[in-house]
């Protein structure tokens, strides 16, 4: 199992044709560095596809997810990057409104 301590979300879209090297270059550009045991999430412009780059301490992994219908709930104006909790990540990959999930998994109003 790949250990992930911190999950980062990039607000600006990524071209989904990007491979591992392009995604890693984007992570370094947006986040300053690719840190071990961190995951970096990007979506395309339509927010129906997402790529996740994970640095496991030895190398990098790149995974993709596509929704058959609907969109990922992706922020538009959040200052460039956000950190997510595990509960928020779980909701995001399912296409749920992850911003409403609190630290204890309790749904709150914004």
Secondary structure, DSSP 8 states (H G I E B T S, - for coil): ----SEEEEESS---TT--HHHHHHHHHHHHSS--TTEEEEEE-TTSSEEEEEEE-SSSEEEEEEE-SSS-----SSSSSEEEE-HHHHHHHHTT--GGGB-TTS-B---
